[in-house]
Amino acid sequence: MFAHNKRLQYTVRVSQTNPVLANLMLEQFGGPQGELAAAMRYFTQAIAEDDPGRRDMLFDIATEELSHLEIIGTIVCMLNKGIKGAIAEGLAEQGELFRRMNQGGDSHVTSLLYGGGTALTNSGGVPWTAAYIDTIGEPTADLRSNIAAEARAKMIYERLINVTDDSGVAEALGFLMTREVAHQKAFEKALYSIEPNFPPGKLPGTPEFRNKYFNMSIGEGDMRGPWNQGEQWEFVDGQQALTNADAGGDGSFSVQMTPDQQQLGDKAKERLMSDLDSDPTTGADLGAGPGAGAITGESAESDDELPENPVGAQRTGKDGSSKTTRTRR
C-alpha cells in the first residue's frame, strides 16, 4: 500500500525559468539513469526477493526513488513555467514566442508537444522504456548492477549541477546526487552480506579456465596490471592465446542429426551451393560509374587508368562491346 505525502522530500526553489535547462533535467526523469528507471528496477526486484532484509531495503529505496522522480519532475515544471504560460495563452508576439521555444536542445519539443510539462523521455526526446530495467533475478548479479546504476546516476547529477548557475536547482540536485551515494553504500552492504557472493549464481567456473588471462591483442602496447599479473593469474600470450582454449579439441564444430535431418540438410546445402567458377554480371556492373572500381570483365590494374571525374567514361564489357557510364551532376 502506498500513500502520497504532499510535501516534497527536498524543497525545490527555482530562481528563474529556463526551458533549455528543463529539457536537460529530463535525463533524470525519463532517461536510462533516471529516477523512474531506478524505482522500477528496485521495485520489481523487491517483489521477487525472498530474503526479508533485502526485500525491505529494495522497497524502501524504490519508494524513495519515486519521491526523487517527483522532485526532478517538479524542477522541470518550475523551469518551464514561463514558456508554459506563453505557449498556452499565446500572449507574446509570434517571433518572440518562437525564439523562446527554440533556445536550444529539444526545448521546443518539450514546449510544443508537452506544454512545458514533464515528458517520460530523456533529454534527447527518446521515450522511456522498460528495456532500461536489467534485473536478472539473481541477487548477487542484480545488486552489482544496482551499484553501477547508482554510480551512473550520480555522474549525470554531477553534470547537471555543472550546467546550472541557479543555486536553488543546484542545491536540490546535490541532495539527489548524495542520495545516490547512500543507496550505493546500502547495495554494497547487501551484496557483501551474502557469502559467497562471487561468482554470481550457483555453478562454479571450469577450473582450468578460471584463472587464465588471454592476451588477445597483437602489436605494441601490451600492458600488465593487477587485472592480468600476479600469482592469481596465468598469463596466456602469443600463439597460445590465439589457438582454441580446449587443449583436447581442434577448434572445429559439429552437430549430431538424425538420418532424415541429414538428408534434408544435404539437399538444402546442394541447392544453395555457390558456383565458384562463375563470374556473373551484376546490378553493380550495370549501374557502375567511374568510382565503382573494376567491374566484371575488367582487371583491377586497368581500372586505375580510367579518368577520375569524366562526364562519360567508356568501359569494355565481357563480350568486347563498349558501354558508356555517366556520373550524376
C-alpha positions as CSV (number, residue, x, y, z in Angstrom):
1,M,0.0,0.0,0.0
2,F,1.3,3.5,-0.9
3,A,0.3,6.9,0.3
4,H,1.4,10.2,-1.2
5,N,2.9,12.8,1.1
6,K,2.0,16.2,-0.4
7,R,5.4,17.7,0.7
8,L,8.5,17.0,-1.4
9,Q,11.3,15.1,0.2
10,Y,13.5,18.1,-0.5
11,T,12.4,21.7,-1.1
12,V,12.7,23.0,-4.6
13,R,13.5,26.7,-5.2
14,V,14.0,27.8,-8.8
15,S,15.2,31.4,-9.2
16,Q,14.3,31.8,-12.8
17,T,12.6,29.9,-15.6
18,N,14.8,28.2,-18.2
19,P,13.3,25.7,-20.7
20,V,16.7,24.6,-22.0
21,L,17.8,23.6,-18.5
22,A,14.4,21.9,-18.0
23,N,15.0,19.8,-21.1
24,L,18.4,18.7,-19.8
25,M,16.7,17.7,-16.5
26,L,14.5,15.2,-18.3
27,E,17.5,12.9,-18.4
28,Q,16.9,12.1,-14.8
29,F,13.1,11.9,-15.3
30,G,12.7,9.6,-18.2
31,G,16.3,8.6,-19.1
32,P,18.1,5.3,-18.6
33,Q,19.9,6.5,-15.5
34,G,16.8,8.4,-14.2
35,E,14.6,8.1,-11.2
36,L,11.8,6.2,-12.9
37,A,14.1,3.5,-14.2
38,A,15.7,3.2,-10.7
39,A,12.3,3.0,-9.0
40,M,11.1,0.3,-11.4
41,R,14.3,-1.7,-11.2
42,Y,14.3,-1.9,-7.4
43,F,10.5,-2.3,-7.1
44,T,10.5,-5.4,-9.4
45,Q,13.5,-6.8,-7.6
46,A,11.8,-6.3,-4.2
47,I,8.6,-8.1,-5.3
48,A,10.6,-11.2,-6.3
49,E,13.1,-11.1,-3.4
50,D,12.8,-14.0,-0.9
51,D,15.2,-12.6,1.7
52,P,13.2,-10.4,4.0
53,G,16.0,-7.9,4.7
54,R,16.9,-7.3,1.1
55,R,13.2,-7.1,0.2
56,D,12.6,-4.4,2.8
57,M,15.6,-2.4,1.6
58,L,14.6,-2.6,-2.0
59,F,11.1,-1.5,-1.3
60,D,12.4,1.4,0.8
61,I,14.8,2.6,-1.9
62,A,12.3,2.1,-4.7
63,T,9.8,4.2,-2.9
64,E,12.4,6.9,-2.2
65,E,13.3,6.9,-5.9
66,L,9.7,7.7,-6.7
67,S,10.0,10.7,-4.4
68,H,13.1,11.7,-6.3
69,L,11.1,11.4,-9.5
70,E,8.6,13.9,-8.0
71,I,11.5,16.3,-7.1
72,I,13.1,16.2,-10.6
73,G,9.7,16.4,-12.3
74,T,8.9,19.5,-10.2
75,I,12.1,21.1,-11.1
76,V,11.3,20.5,-14.8
77,C,7.9,22.1,-14.4
78,M,9.2,25.1,-12.5
79,L,11.8,25.7,-15.1
80,N,9.2,25.5,-17.8
81,K,6.6,27.8,-16.1
82,G,7.5,30.8,-18.3
83,I,7.2,29.0,-21.6
84,K,4.2,27.0,-20.5
85,G,2.1,30.1,-19.9
86,A,3.3,31.8,-23.1
87,I,2.6,28.7,-25.3
88,A,-0.8,28.2,-23.7
89,E,-2.1,31.7,-24.0
90,G,-0.1,33.0,-27.0
91,L,0.3,36.4,-25.4
92,A,3.7,37.0,-26.8
93,E,4.5,38.1,-30.4
94,Q,4.9,35.2,-32.7
95,G,8.5,35.9,-33.4
96,E,9.3,36.3,-29.7
97,L,7.3,33.1,-28.8
98,F,9.2,31.2,-31.5
99,R,12.5,32.5,-30.1
100,R,11.7,31.5,-26.5
101,M,10.7,28.0,-27.7
102,N,13.9,27.4,-29.6
103,Q,16.5,28.5,-27.2
104,G,18.5,25.2,-27.6
105,G,18.4,21.4,-27.3
106,D,15.0,20.0,-27.7
107,S,13.3,22.6,-25.6
108,H,10.9,23.4,-28.5
109,V,9.7,19.8,-28.5
110,T,9.0,19.8,-24.8
111,S,7.2,23.1,-25.1
112,L,5.1,22.3,-28.2
113,L,4.3,18.6,-27.6
114,Y,4.1,18.5,-23.8
115,G,3.1,22.1,-23.0
116,G,6.1,22.6,-20.7
117,G,5.2,19.5,-18.7
118,T,7.4,16.5,-17.7
119,A,7.6,14.1,-20.6
120,L,8.7,10.5,-19.9
121,T,11.6,10.9,-22.3
122,N,15.3,11.6,-21.9
123,S,16.9,14.9,-22.7
124,G,17.1,13.8,-26.4
125,G,13.4,13.1,-26.7
126,V,13.8,9.3,-26.6
127,P,10.8,7.7,-24.8
128,W,11.2,5.9,-21.6
129,T,11.3,2.1,-22.0
130,A,11.2,-0.9,-19.7
131,A,14.3,-2.1,-21.6
132,Y,16.2,0.1,-19.1
133,I,15.4,-2.4,-16.4
134,D,18.2,-5.0,-16.4
135,T,17.1,-7.2,-13.5
136,I,18.0,-10.9,-14.0
137,G,16.7,-12.4,-10.8
138,E,20.0,-13.3,-9.1
139,P,20.7,-11.0,-6.1
140,T,24.5,-11.1,-6.4
141,A,24.2,-10.0,-10.1
142,D,21.3,-7.5,-9.6
143,L,23.0,-5.8,-6.6
144,R,26.1,-5.3,-8.7
145,S,24.0,-3.8,-11.4
146,N,22.3,-1.6,-8.9
147,I,25.6,-0.3,-7.6
148,A,26.7,0.6,-11.1
149,A,23.3,2.2,-11.8
150,E,23.6,4.4,-8.7
151,A,27.1,5.4,-9.8
152,R,25.9,6.3,-13.3
153,A,23.0,8.4,-11.9
154,K,25.5,10.2,-9.6
155,M,27.6,11.2,-12.6
156,I,24.5,12.6,-14.5
157,Y,23.6,14.7,-11.5
158,E,27.2,16.0,-11.3
159,R,27.0,17.0,-14.9
160,L,23.6,18.7,-14.4
161,I,24.9,20.6,-11.4
162,N,27.8,21.8,-13.6
163,V,25.5,23.3,-16.3
164,T,23.3,25.4,-14.0
165,D,24.0,28.6,-12.2
166,D,20.7,28.5,-10.3
167,S,21.7,27.9,-6.7
168,G,18.3,26.5,-5.7
169,V,18.3,24.0,-8.5
170,A,21.9,23.1,-7.8
171,E,21.1,22.5,-4.1
172,A,18.2,20.2,-4.9
173,L,20.3,18.3,-7.4
174,G,23.1,18.0,-4.8
175,F,20.6,16.3,-2.5
176,L,19.6,13.8,-5.2
177,M,23.2,13.1,-6.1
178,T,24.1,12.5,-2.5
179,R,21.2,10.0,-2.1
180,E,22.7,8.0,-5.0
181,V,25.8,7.7,-2.9
182,A,23.9,6.5,0.1
183,H,22.0,3.9,-2.0
184,Q,25.2,2.6,-3.5
185,K,26.6,2.1,0.0
186,A,23.4,0.2,1.0
187,F,23.6,-2.0,-2.0
188,E,27.3,-2.7,-1.4
189,K,26.5,-3.8,2.2
190,A,23.7,-6.0,1.0
191,L,25.9,-7.6,-1.6
192,Y,28.7,-8.4,0.8
193,S,26.3,-9.7,3.4
194,I,25.8,-12.7,1.1
195,E,28.5,-15.3,1.5
196,P,29.8,-16.3,-1.0
197,N,28.7,-13.6,-3.5
198,F,31.2,-14.3,-6.3
199,P,30.9,-15.6,-8.9
200,P,27.2,-14.9,-9.3
201,G,24.9,-17.9,-9.4
202,K,25.4,-21.4,-8.1
203,L,27.6,-23.1,-10.6
204,P,31.4,-22.7,-10.2
205,G,33.6,-21.8,-13.2
206,T,35.5,-24.6,-15.0
207,P,38.8,-24.9,-13.0
208,E,41.1,-24.9,-16.0
209,F,39.8,-21.5,-17.3
210,R,39.1,-19.6,-14.0
211,N,42.5,-18.0,-13.6
212,K,43.6,-17.6,-17.2
213,Y,44.1,-14.2,-18.8
214,F,44.2,-14.4,-22.6
215,N,46.3,-11.6,-24.2
216,M,44.3,-11.3,-27.4
217,S,45.9,-8.1,-28.6
218,I,48.7,-8.3,-31.2
219,G,51.2,-5.5,-31.5
220,E,52.8,-2.8,-29.4
221,G,51.1,-1.5,-26.3
222,D,50.7,-4.7,-24.2
223,M,50.1,-3.6,-20.6
224,R,50.3,-5.6,-17.4
225,G,48.5,-4.7,-14.2
226,P,46.6,-6.3,-11.3
227,W,44.0,-7.5,-13.8
228,N,46.4,-9.8,-15.5
229,Q,49.5,-10.3,-13.4
230,G,50.4,-11.7,-10.0
231,E,50.1,-15.2,-8.5
232,Q,46.4,-15.4,-9.0
233,W,46.7,-15.1,-12.8
234,E,48.0,-17.4,-15.5
235,F,49.0,-15.1,-18.4
236,V,48.5,-16.7,-21.7
237,D,50.3,-14.9,-24.5
238,G,51.3,-15.2,-28.2
239,Q,50.2,-18.0,-30.4
240,Q,48.9,-20.0,-27.4
241,A,46.3,-17.2,-26.7
242,L,45.1,-17.3,-30.3
243,T,44.5,-21.0,-30.6
244,N,41.4,-22.8,-29.3
245,A,41.3,-22.8,-25.5
246,D,40.3,-26.5,-25.1
247,A,43.6,-28.5,-25.4
248,G,41.8,-31.7,-26.4
249,G,39.8,-30.0,-29.2
250,D,40.7,-28.8,-32.7
251,G,38.5,-25.7,-32.7
252,S,36.0,-27.2,-35.2
253,F,32.3,-27.5,-34.8
254,S,29.9,-30.4,-35.3
255,V,26.3,-31.5,-34.7
256,Q,24.6,-34.8,-34.4
257,M,21.5,-35.2,-36.6
258,T,19.0,-37.9,-37.4
259,P,19.2,-39.5,-40.9
260,D,16.1,-37.6,-42.0
261,Q,17.6,-34.3,-40.8
262,Q,20.9,-35.1,-42.5
263,Q,19.2,-35.9,-45.8
264,L,17.2,-32.6,-45.8
265,G,20.2,-30.6,-44.8
266,D,22.3,-32.1,-47.6
267,K,19.5,-31.2,-50.2
268,A,19.4,-27.6,-49.0
269,K,23.2,-27.4,-49.0
270,E,23.4,-28.7,-52.6
271,R,20.6,-26.4,-53.8
272,L,22.2,-23.3,-52.3
273,M,25.8,-24.2,-53.2
274,S,27.8,-21.3,-54.8
275,D,29.3,-21.8,-58.3
276,L,32.9,-20.9,-57.7
277,D,33.7,-20.9,-61.5
278,S,31.0,-18.4,-62.5
279,D,31.6,-14.6,-62.8
280,P,28.1,-13.2,-63.3
281,T,27.3,-9.7,-64.4
282,T,25.5,-8.0,-61.5
283,G,23.4,-4.9,-60.9
284,A,26.5,-3.2,-59.7
285,D,28.1,-3.7,-63.1
286,L,25.1,-2.4,-65.0
287,G,24.9,0.8,-63.0
288,A,28.6,1.3,-62.4
289,G,30.2,4.7,-62.6
290,P,33.9,5.7,-62.7
291,G,34.1,5.5,-58.9
292,A,33.0,1.9,-58.8
293,G,36.4,0.4,-59.3
294,A,36.9,-2.6,-61.7
295,I,33.7,-4.2,-62.8
296,T,33.1,-7.7,-64.1
297,G,35.3,-8.4,-67.2
298,E,37.9,-5.7,-66.2
299,S,41.1,-6.1,-64.4
300,A,41.9,-4.1,-61.2
301,E,45.1,-2.8,-62.8
302,S,43.3,-1.3,-65.9
303,D,40.7,0.3,-63.7
304,D,43.4,2.8,-62.4
305,E,43.7,4.2,-66.0
306,L,40.1,5.5,-66.1
307,P,39.6,9.3,-65.8
308,E,38.8,10.4,-62.2
309,N,35.7,12.6,-62.9
310,P,34.6,12.1,-66.6
311,V,31.2,13.1,-67.7
312,G,31.1,9.9,-69.7
313,A,33.7,7.1,-69.4
314,Q,34.0,4.2,-71.9
315,R,34.0,0.7,-70.4
316,T,34.5,-2.6,-72.2
317,G,32.1,-5.4,-71.3
318,K,32.8,-9.1,-71.1
319,D,31.7,-9.6,-74.7
320,G,34.1,-6.9,-76.0
321,S,31.4,-4.3,-76.5
322,S,31.9,-0.8,-75.2
323,K,29.4,1.0,-73.0
324,T,29.3,4.5,-71.6
325,T,28.7,5.2,-67.9
326,R,27.7,8.6,-66.7
327,T,28.1,10.3,-63.4
328,R,25.3,12.4,-61.9
329,R,25.9,16.1,-61.6
